[in-house]
Amino acid sequence: MTDTVAGLLDEIADIGRDPARGGYSRPVHSDAEHTLREWFRGHAARRGLDVRTDHNGTIWAWHAPSGSRDGAAVTGSHLDSVPGGGAYDGPLGIASALVAFDQLAARGVGGTRAIAVFGEEEGSRFGVACLGSRLATGAITPERALALKDTDGLTYAEVAARSGLDPERMGPDPDAIARMKAFVELHVEQGRGLVDLGRPVGVATSILGHGRWRISIQGEGNHAGTTLMADRRDPMVAAGRLIAAVRDLARAEPGARATVGRLQPVPGGTNVIASTVDVWLDVRHPDDTVTASLVARIGEEAAELATDEGCTATLTEESLSGTVDFDAALRDRLSAHLGDAPQLPTGAGHDAGVLAGRVPTAMLFTRNPTGVSHAPEELCEDADAEAGAAALADGLELLAADPPTVPTAPDTDTTGGCPLV
């Protein structure tokens, strides 16, 4: 095989393009995501990997010359995207894994290894990100996952069944977790850390604690032309004031990030005063107590602003994950092995964060010269993409020679690392 990362990404450059938003919209179980899954299966099969899709929809591509899949060094990422996302968030990790496996084969590196493609990492369709890895680890119950609905009112159970999965079999996969001796995820950096350091590849230290909440503001729907301004109970006005308040409250808390990236008025007509406005809130901070305190203050502010407009507000938690620290020994070994690669925290969630409570886990970042992610301007230059794949191959070779100690799994998994990435 002589594929390059850039060449593989070129093959899928037209799949899921979004002419309205720009970039790519590839929600889980969409036609675009299914096409990408088939693209990966084809490439994995051509490399002689044993390709299987498990009961949660995760694709596994195995190199297991001994016949046993135990003690596997696993890498992988995802193929779904946020609406109007960039070309590299997810697919870069998958293309890099294929090229890294080519390099390991050329070097004659043995051992058991696999590439995993997890579904609904972004949470763009069903609202809870890293759904595939959450199901596998038990970080979400199958009952809750299957009941999640998309904007068309379809449940995850219905959509999964249409894609050939059996909802009755979805849920924790302790055997898959037990087979992994380590998991290393490569991802385009979603910031400017490596740009400012002048380095093409870095190693992740941690993922900020973060979560997603929905604030529903209830008012009174009415006619835009016949309702006097003094007689209105307009939830859109309260929502507008709340968005500015979220910014101000977050700015007052060092290290905090708070975002309103989506709101949905009902019924949503131009000449209609909305009856309800749902506002989705993302909050992140390294200290989980600060995250909780900031969300509480935002909830109080929402209630006050709603009251001012004759409305009410309800705050509902949709997902929450604490700060995740990656395996320190594995992180330090990888950094040293890769020429003292810089170590960086990230504010973005990943499947690696979900797996970190069960398996020695690490992440590699490749440089993003724009520093932009979740947008069409996201970028990874070809030379950096190839450097990332080589670093991933080096890391997997290190694991084949000297595997880490697998930690004892906790009785319950309350970590996540990925409610919204």
N, C-alpha and C positions, 0 to 999 in steps of 0.2 A: 504494500500500500504506500502511495506517495501523496496522500491527501495533506493539505494544509488547513489550518483553522479558517483562514480567510476564504479558501476555496470552498470549504463545506458551508460556510455561512452564505456565500454567494448563491449556492444551490437553492436556498430557501428565502432569498431576498424578496421574492414577489408574493410569498404566502402570507395572507392575513394583513396586507397593507390596508390602512384606513384612510380613504380619500378625504373624509370630513375632518378628522382630528390630526391627520399626519401620523407618521410612525406606523405602529402595528397594533391591531386589536385581535388577540388570539385567546379568547376565554376558554376555560377548560371544557372539553367535550363539544367544542365548536367544530365546524368543518375544517377551519384552519389548523386547529390544534390536532385534530385527527390526521390531517395530512402530514404534519410535522412528526407525529408518532410513527407513521408509516415510513417516512424518510429515515428516522433513526433505526427502526427495525431493519430496514434494508441494508444500511451501512453496517450495523452490528452483525447481521447474518453473513455479509460478505467477508467479514473478518474472522469468521468461524466461531463467533460467540454463540452461546446457547441463549436464545431470547425467549423470555417468558413474561406474561402479564399476570400479576397476582390478583387476589380477590378484591383488593382496594384500588386496582387500576394502575398500580406502579409497574413500570416496565423494568425488568432486570435483564441485563446482558452479561452472561457469565463466561469467564475464562477459568475453567476448573479441570486442568489436565489429569489430576489424580482421581477425578470422579466425585470427590467430596467438595461441598461448598462451605464447609466450616472454616473458620479462621480467615475470612475474606477481607482484603483491603478494598473498600468500596469508595467510589467517587460518583459524582452525578450532580444533577440540578433539575431544572424544569423547562418546559416548552411553552407554557401559557404566559400571557402578558397582561399588564394593566391596559385600560383603554388608551390607545394612542401612545403606547410605550415605545422604547428604543429597540434597536435590533440585537442588542447584546445581553440584556438582562434575562438570564436563563439559557438561551441557546449557546452563548459563548462557552458556558461550562460543559454542555453536552458535546459540542464540536471539539473542545479541548480534550475531553476525556477520550474520544475516539482517536485523536492524534497521539495522545499520550500512550494509549494501548498499542498503537503502531510502533512507537519508539521502544516500548518495553519488549515487544516481540522481536524487534531488530537487535536489541541488546541481549536477547536470550534470557531475560529475567523470568524465573518461574514463579510458582505460588498461585494461590487462588485469589482472583480479583473480580470485581463486577462494576458495571455502570448502572446506576439507578436513575430513572426518570420519574419524578414525583408529580402528581397532579394537583391542580388548584393551589399552587404555591402562592400566587398573588392574591387570592381571595377576591378577584374582580367580579366573579359571577355569583358566588354564594356567600360572600361576606366574611368568611373565616379563612384566613390564609394558611398555607402549609397543611392543607386538609389531608393529603396522602400520608405525610409523615406523622401527623397528629393521630390519624386512625391507627397506623401501624404501632405506635408507641402507647396507645391508650390515653393520649392527652386530650382526646375528645371522644365521647361515647358515640357508638354508631347510631343510637337513637336520635341524638341531637344532630349529628352530621346529616343523616338521611332526611331529616325534617326541614333542613335549610331550604330557602326558596330563592330563585333568581327574580329579576324584575318582571318576568313574564308569569310569575306565579308557579313555575314548575319546581317541584322539590328535587333535591339532589338524588333521592331514590329513583324518581322518574327518569331523570336525565341519565343517570348511571345505567339503568336498565336498558334504555334506548341505545346505549353504547356497548351493550353486550355483557355488562357486569351483572352479578346477582346480588342485589341489595341485602338479601338474607345472610350472605357470607361476609359482608364487610365488617371490619372491626380490628381489634388488636392482633398483631402478628409477632408473637414472642419468638418464634423460630427464626424469622428473618432478622430480628434484632440480635439474637444470640449468635448468628452466623458471622456477624461483623466484628472483626478485631479492631477496625478503625474506619472512620468516614472522613474524607477530605473533599470539600466542595470548592471548586474554583468559580469565581464570579467577577464580573467587571466591577471595579470600585465605584461606589455611588457617592462620590465626593472628590475632593482635590488633594487628599493626603499624599498620594504617590507623585502627583504632579509637582507639588511643592518640594518634595524630597528628591526629585529627579531620578526616581527608581521605577523600573517597569513592573515589578512584582513585590507584593507584600504579604504578610501573614496577619490574620485577624487575632485580636486579643479577646474581644467581648462584643456582645450585642446589647444595646441600651434596652432597658425595660420600656415596654410600650403597649398600647392597647387602642381599642376602637370603641367608641360610644355613639349612641344615637340619641339626639335630643328632639323630641316631638313637641312642637308648639301648636296648641289647639286654639283656634279663634272662631270666627263666624264667617262662613262663606256668604257672599252677597254680590249684588250687581255693581260694577265699577262706575256706571253712569248715574245711578239713582240713589246711591248711598252717600250721604253727606260725610265729610271728613270727620266731623265730631261724633258721628254715630258708628264709626267703624271699630271692629275688633280684629285687626289685621295681623296675622301671625308673621307675614313677610317682613313687616317693619321691625318686629321683635327679632326676627332672624338676622336681619341686616345689622342691627345694633349689636347682636350677640357675636357676629363674626369679628367685628372690630374689637369687642371686649376680649375675645379669645386671644387675639394678637397681643393686646396690651398686658393681659395677665401673664402670658408666657414670657414676654420681654422682661417682666419684673422678676422672673425666677431664673437665676443664672444656670445655664446648661439645659434649660427646658426647650422643647420644640412642641408647638401645638398648631394644628392645621384643621381648617374646615375646607375639604376638597370636594364636597358634594352636598347639595341640598335638593329636596324634592317637594315642590308645592302641590297640593291637591285642591282643586282638580287641574290646575296648571294652565288655565286659559288667560289670554291677554286682557280680556275685558271682564275678568272675574276676580273678586277679592278671595284669596285662598281661605279655605276652612282649616287646613292643617299644613304645616311645613315641617318636614323632617330634615334635620341637620346632622351630618355625620362628622364626628370629631376624632382626630388622631392626636394622642399625647405621648411624648417620650421624654425620659430622663434617666441618667445612670442610677439614681437613687429611687427605689420603688416607693418609698414613703413620700418623696416629693411628687412623684407622678400622682399618687392617690390624693394628696393634698390639693394639687393644682386642679385635678378633675372635680373635686368637691367644690372648690371656689368657682369654677366655671358653671357647675350645676346651680349654685346659689345665685350667680349673676343671671343665668338664664331664667330662673324663676322670677327674679325681680323685674327684669326687662319685659317678660311676658305679662306680668301683672300691670305694669305701666300702660300696656296696650290693651288691657281688658282680656288678656289671654291666660292660658296656663301652659306650663312646660313640664315634661317628664323626661328624666335622664335614665337611659337603659344601657348597661354594659353589654357589648356584643362579643368582645374577646379581650383578654389581658394576659400578658406574659411578663415575668420578672426579668431583670438583667441576667444575661447568660455569660459566664466566663468559660472560654474554651480551655480544654485540657492543657494545663501549663507545661507539662513535660513534653507533650507532643508538639505544642506550639514552638517551644524553644529549640527542640531538635530540628524541626523543619526550618526555622529561621537560620540556624547555624549551618545546616546542610546546604541551604540556598545562598550561601555567601553573606551571612548576616543580613538577610532580608528584613526590612523594617517591619515593626509590629504596630498595628493600628486598630483602634476600636471602630465599630460601625454603628450607625443609628438605624440601619435597615435590618429587618428580620429575614431569616433564611431557614430552609429545612435543616441545615446543620445545627441551628439553635435548638430545634425540637429534639434532635437526636442526641444532643450533648449530655443530657441527663442519663442516657443509657449506654452510650458508646464513646470511647475516646474520639474526639471530633476536632477537626481543624478546618480553617478556611484559607484559601489563597485569593488575593485580589490582583487583578491586572489593571494597569494604569488607564485612566479615563481622562484624556487631555482637556475635555470641556468641563469636567466635574459635574455634568448634568446627567440625571437618570430619571426613569419613568417619564421620558419625553423623547421626541425624535432626535434631539441634539446629542443624546448619549453616544459615546464613541469609544472604540478601542482600535488603535492603529495596528496594522498588520504585523509589524515587527514585535509589538508588545503581546499580541495574541499568540504568536509562535513562542515567544519567551515564556508566556504563562503555561502553555502546553508542555514545554520542556521542563519547567519547574514542577508541574504536576507529575510528570513521569519520574523525575528525580525523587519526589516525595513518596510516590508509590513504591519505587524500588527500595528506598530506605525502609519502608514498612515491611516489604517482603523479606528483607534481611534481618530486621530487628523489630518485631511487632511490639506494640505497647501492651501494658496490662489492662485488661478489660475490667472496668469498675463493677461493683455489685449494684444491680438495679435497685432503686428505691421501691418501697411497697406500692406507692402511688406516684404518678407522674404529674406534678403540678407545674412543671416548667413548660415553656413553649418556645419563646424566641421568635415567634413569627405570626402575630395576629394580623399584621399589615406590613408589607415589605416595601 
